[in-house]
Amino acid sequence: MARLRQQFKDALSSIEPSDVDRSNAPEAHRLVREALMADDTLKGYGISPVLIGSYKRSVSIRRVKDVDVLVRLPDLPQDVTADKILDCVVNVLRAEFGTDSVKRQARSVKVAFPDYDLDVDAVPARPCFVGDGTWEIPVKNSEDEWIRTNPEKLTELSTEMNSEHAEFYVPTVKLLRQTRRTLLAKGARPSGFTIEAAAYEAFRSGVVGDDNATFYVSALEGVSAILTNLAKYGIGIPDPTLSGATIQTNATADELNTVSDRFAVAAVDAAAALTEDDLGKSALVFQKLFGVNGDGKTVFQTPDGFDEKGRAKAGTITSGAATVPAGTRTFG
């Protein structure tokens, strides 16, 4: 069985956010947070911003292009519409960062930081009327509709799932996000969050393994089945933070079919690679699945003793290799 443990370890290192990302992302978040906290109107609404999203959950992959901030407004009056609060947040941020850097979106406000090559999305939120600690955020393209959400709970659940699986959950989600990036065209939907939600459900249902390779292949098979159910049968992916709810995706039927089909092929290929005796052949499959990172560098490398085409180098004996090159010395 081709475990390729060192190659998986190096692959995970390759897709980790860079040191620059780790410095710029929290700094951009701080600047937006401070601008919002300083506004008197938002102060009156009890503003309490909190970092959310993939960066907060430690499942971001290189490069970090956006940071999400939940702008919690616990004292927001019910007569303040979603449209009005978005306008308020836009005005506050434009006063601080300039009109050209701030864009109102369907349910959030984006602040561009070109020097950092990333954006911060500020999402206003009010307490859910049921009083269970969940929040409501604006519905896309609606003046005063809100949708329930609980992103902070997802952070807690991700941490718990990681602990329950010997710290393999978070790395596996990263590898699955990288696989999605490789299999889909740039900008194609569904988003990485959809894959993460599918991964959580797969782990909840029974992903197994004892190293990065086996966890990845098991999770890939589980995610593939979930995506097939979504695309072919309309079975939604459960929202682990809200009982009875499913996650929302704006992917089209064609896009869902595409990601379903490609993940299905990827799952079969990965499973075969895991049982392949030839380390070079196995490495090439994973190399194809993981593609290149945000810096354009190949994520998965062939083992020592194999060339870039996965062939054993002449005269090299590598642990785990299926064949041993013939020697030239004679004895007798």
C-alpha positions in Angstrom: 0.0 0.0 0.0 1.4 3.4 -1.0 1.1 5.6 2.0 3.6 8.3 0.8 3.5 9.8 4.3 6.3 12.3 3.8 4.8 13.5 0.5 1.4 14.1 2.1 3.1 16.0 4.9 5.0 18.1 2.4 1.8 18.7 0.4 0.0 20.0 3.4 2.9 22.4 4.1 2.7 23.5 0.5 -1.0 24.5 0.8 -0.7 26.2 4.2 -1.3 30.0 4.2 2.0 31.7 3.8 3.8 33.8 6.5 2.7 36.9 4.6 -1.0 35.7 4.7 -0.7 35.0 8.4 0.5 38.5 9.0 -1.8 40.4 6.5 -5.1 38.6 7.2 -5.4 39.4 10.9 -4.1 43.0 10.3 -6.8 43.6 7.7 -9.4 42.2 10.1 -8.1 44.5 12.8 -8.3 47.6 10.7 -11.9 46.9 9.6 -12.9 46.0 13.1 -11.5 49.2 14.6 -13.2 51.3 12.0 -16.6 49.7 12.7 -16.2 49.8 16.5 -15.5 53.6 16.4 -18.8 54.5 14.8 -21.4 56.0 17.2 -24.4 54.6 15.4 -23.0 51.0 15.4 -22.0 51.5 19.0 -25.6 52.2 19.8 -26.4 48.8 18.2 -24.0 47.1 20.6 -21.5 46.3 17.8 -19.2 43.3 18.5 -17.4 42.1 15.4 -15.9 38.6 15.3 -13.7 36.8 12.9 -15.5 33.9 11.1 -15.0 31.8 7.9 -12.3 29.4 6.7 -9.4 31.4 8.1 -10.9 31.4 11.6 -11.5 27.6 11.3 -7.9 27.1 10.2 -9.0 25.4 6.9 -7.9 28.1 4.5 -5.4 27.2 1.8 -2.8 29.2 0.1 -3.4 32.0 -0.9 -5.7 33.7 1.6 -7.8 36.0 -0.6 -10.5 37.0 1.8 -11.3 37.2 5.5 -14.9 37.2 6.9 -16.1 39.3 9.8 -19.5 38.8 11.4 -20.6 42.3 12.5 -22.8 41.3 15.4 -25.3 44.0 16.4 -27.2 42.6 19.4 -29.2 45.8 19.9 -30.2 46.4 16.3 -33.8 47.6 16.4 -36.3 45.4 14.4 -37.3 48.4 12.3 -33.7 48.8 10.9 -33.9 46.9 7.6 -31.2 44.8 6.1 -30.9 47.4 3.4 -30.4 50.2 5.8 -27.8 48.4 8.0 -25.8 47.5 4.9 -25.9 51.2 3.8 -24.7 52.2 7.3 -21.8 49.7 7.2 -20.9 50.9 3.7 -20.8 54.5 4.8 -18.7 53.8 7.8 -16.1 51.9 5.9 -16.0 54.3 3.0 -15.3 57.1 5.3 -12.3 55.2 6.6 -10.9 53.4 3.6 -12.3 55.4 0.6 -15.1 54.8 -1.9 -13.0 52.9 -4.3 -11.9 50.4 -1.7 -15.3 49.6 -0.4 -18.0 47.7 -2.3 -21.5 46.9 -1.2 -22.4 43.3 -2.0 -25.6 41.2 -1.9 -25.3 40.5 1.8 -22.0 42.0 2.9 -19.6 44.9 2.5 -16.2 44.1 0.9 -13.1 46.2 1.8 -10.2 45.7 -0.6 -6.7 45.8 0.7 -4.6 45.9 -2.5 -1.3 46.1 -0.6 -2.2 42.8 1.1 -3.8 41.3 -2.0 -6.9 40.3 0.0 -10.4 41.5 0.9 -12.4 41.7 4.1 -16.1 40.8 3.9 -18.1 42.4 6.7 -21.4 40.7 7.2 -24.0 42.6 9.5 -25.9 40.3 11.8 -28.8 40.7 14.3 -29.9 38.2 16.9 -32.3 35.5 15.8 -35.8 36.1 17.1 -35.9 32.6 18.7 -33.2 33.7 21.2 -31.0 30.6 21.0 -27.7 32.4 20.4 -27.9 32.2 16.6 -27.8 35.2 14.2 -29.6 36.5 11.1 -27.8 38.0 8.2 -29.3 39.7 5.1 -30.7 37.6 2.3 -29.0 38.2 -1.0 -30.7 40.9 -3.1 -33.5 41.6 -0.7 -34.3 44.8 1.1 -35.4 43.3 4.4 -35.2 39.6 4.5 -32.9 37.8 6.8 -31.6 34.2 7.0 -30.5 32.4 10.2 -26.9 31.4 10.6 -24.5 30.2 13.3 -20.9 30.5 12.0 -19.3 30.6 15.5 -20.9 27.2 16.3 -19.2 25.8 13.1 -15.8 26.9 14.5 -16.5 25.0 17.7 -17.7 21.9 15.8 -14.7 21.9 13.5 -12.4 22.0 16.6 -14.3 19.2 18.2 -14.2 17.1 15.0 -10.5 17.6 14.6 -9.9 16.5 18.2 -12.1 13.4 17.8 -10.1 12.3 14.7 -6.6 12.6 16.1 -6.1 16.1 14.5 -6.7 14.7 11.0 -10.0 16.5 10.3 -8.6 20.0 9.6 -5.7 18.7 7.3 -8.1 16.5 5.4 -10.5 19.5 4.8 -7.5 21.5 3.5 -6.6 18.7 1.1 -10.2 18.4 -0.1 -10.4 22.2 -0.7 -7.2 21.9 -2.7 -8.7 19.0 -4.7 -11.8 21.2 -5.5 -9.5 24.0 -6.6 -7.7 21.6 -8.9 -10.8 19.9 -10.4 -12.8 23.1 -11.1 -12.1 26.1 -13.2 -11.2 29.3 -11.4 -14.3 31.0 -10.0 -16.5 27.9 -10.6 -19.0 27.0 -8.0 -19.8 25.4 -5.6 -17.4 27.1 -3.2 -14.9 25.6 -0.9 -17.4 25.9 1.9 -19.7 23.4 0.2 -16.9 20.9 0.1 -16.1 21.6 3.8 -19.7 21.1 4.8 -19.7 17.8 2.8 -16.5 16.8 4.6 -18.0 17.5 8.0 -21.0 15.3 7.2 -18.7 12.6 5.8 -16.7 12.6 9.0 -19.8 12.6 11.1 -21.0 9.6 9.1 -17.8 7.6 9.4 -14.6 8.7 7.7 -11.7 6.4 8.9 -8.0 6.4 8.6 -4.7 6.3 10.5 -2.6 8.8 8.5 -3.2 11.7 6.0 -3.4 9.4 3.0 -6.1 7.1 4.4 -8.1 9.9 5.9 -8.0 11.8 2.7 -9.1 8.9 0.5 -11.9 7.9 2.9 -13.1 11.5 3.1 -12.9 11.9 -0.6 -15.1 8.9 -1.1 -17.6 10.2 1.5 -17.7 13.7 0.0 -18.2 12.2 -3.5 -21.2 10.3 -2.3 -22.7 13.4 -0.7 -22.1 15.5 -3.8 -23.7 12.8 -5.9 -26.8 12.9 -3.7 -26.9 16.7 -3.9 -26.5 16.9 -7.7 -28.5 13.8 -8.8 -31.2 13.5 -6.2 -31.5 17.0 -4.6 -30.5 15.7 -1.1 -29.1 18.8 0.6 -26.0 18.8 2.7 -26.9 19.1 6.4 -26.0 22.3 8.2 -24.4 21.0 11.4 -25.1 24.2 13.3 -28.8 24.4 12.7 -31.1 21.4 13.3 -33.0 20.3 10.2 -31.4 22.9 8.0 -29.2 22.4 4.9 -26.4 24.6 3.6 -27.2 27.0 0.8 -25.3 27.0 -2.5 -25.7 29.3 -5.5 -24.2 26.7 -7.8 -26.3 25.8 -10.9 -27.5 22.3 -11.7 -24.8 22.0 -14.3 -22.1 23.1 -11.9 -23.3 20.6 -9.3 -23.2 17.8 -11.8 -19.7 18.8 -12.8 -18.3 18.8 -9.3 -20.2 15.6 -8.5 -18.8 13.8 -11.6 -15.3 15.0 -11.1 -15.2 14.1 -7.4 -16.5 10.7 -8.2 -13.7 10.0 -10.6 -11.2 11.5 -8.2 -12.4 9.2 -5.4 -11.9 6.1 -7.6 -8.5 7.2 -8.7 -7.4 8.0 -5.2 -8.5 4.7 -3.8 -6.6 2.9 -6.5 -3.5 5.0 -5.9 -3.6 4.1 -2.2 -3.4 0.4 -3.0 -0.9 0.8 -5.8 2.4 -1.0 -5.1 4.4 1.3 -7.4 5.1 4.5 -5.4 5.9 6.5 -8.5 2.5 5.7 -10.1 0.7 6.4 -6.9 2.4 9.7 -6.4 1.5 10.9 -9.9 -2.2 10.3 -9.2 -2.1 12.4 -6.0 0.0 15.0 -7.9 -2.8 15.3 -10.4 -5.5 15.6 -7.7 -3.7 18.3 -5.8 -2.4 20.4 -8.7 -0.5 23.6 -7.8 -0.8 25.8 -4.8 -1.6 29.5 -4.7 2.0 30.3 -5.6 1.9 28.1 -8.7 4.1 25.4 -7.2 3.3 21.6 -7.6 1.7 20.5 -4.3 2.5 16.8 -4.3 6.0 15.6 -5.1 7.3 12.2 -6.3 9.3 10.3 -3.7 13.1 10.2 -3.7 14.4 7.7 -6.3 11.6 8.6 -8.8 11.7 11.1 -11.6 9.0 13.6 -12.5 7.2 11.0 -14.5 7.0 8.6 -11.6 9.7 6.3 -13.0 12.3 4.7 -10.7 15.7 6.2 -11.5 18.3 3.8 -12.8 20.4 2.3 -10.0 18.1 3.5 -7.3 16.5 1.2 -4.7 13.7 2.9 -2.9 11.9 1.6 0.1 8.4 0.4 -0.9 9.3 0.2 -4.6 7.6 -2.6 -6.6 10.6 -3.3 -8.7 14.4 -3.0 -8.1 16.6 -1.9 -11.0 19.0 -4.5 -12.3 22.6 -4.1 -11.2 25.7 -4.2 -13.4 28.2 -6.0 -11.1 28.8 -9.7 -11.3 30.0 -12.0 -8.6 31.7 -15.4 -8.8 
